[in-house]
Amino acid sequence: MGFHDLPLAERLLIARRGTAFFAQRLAELSDTDLDGETLLSGWSRRHLVAHVGYNAAALCRLLDWAATGVETPMYSSAEQRGREIDEGATLSPAALRNLFDHTVARLDEKWRNLPASAWDAQVRTAQGRTVPVSETAWMRTREVWIHAVDLGNGGRFGDFPDVVLESLLTDIVEMWRRRDLGTGLILAVDGREPVAVRPDSPPADKVSGPLAAVVRWAAGRGTVGVGIEGYLQEPPRWL
Ligand code: ZN
């Protein structure tokens, strides 16, 4: 059972629970803690909070697109997206926290008010994929749960709902396959049949462990809790 098999209301609920999870981690950080590093190289917590805020604003643009039919992309360019995050990182701690709260509330309002008939409207993601606007529930879910861990103050993949872990793993493996990555890589989640990322290639490296640890590794967030047989330490790139 994956995230996409759930009714829309439940998918939105999981996104909101992820937002609450992120908000809780953020609330536990002092203003000076915001200057600290994240799990993402080159990004301070300031960058990360700004990014999560601007991500919600970008998803609001997709919901506007679906509601009005007027094309409004998430970001006008990758450069604009990067510049916005760099500038956002210089905001005062209070302004950063406010940016997060405000954009969360706006996204929630857009989700609540989108007419039922508009949820299948096609929009384009920042990666260039065309998806129904209902996909924003998954896009936001991924962002808030994973970036809550990236804040680096106690959030763990083991805190995620299983359905989120399952769908993350599916997403990551699909992305690797689409890019011809992961040759020889076997993922062995405890209690399940091992999965060859590229079934056509001879097995070379095997990464095994509990679901949360394997997903964490696959998402590029470290080797804690996984066993690695072979030479591979870093997973193939995902996003
Ligand atoms: Zn992100």
Residues whose N, C-alpha, C, O or C-beta is under 5 A from the ligand:
A	BS01	ZN	E143
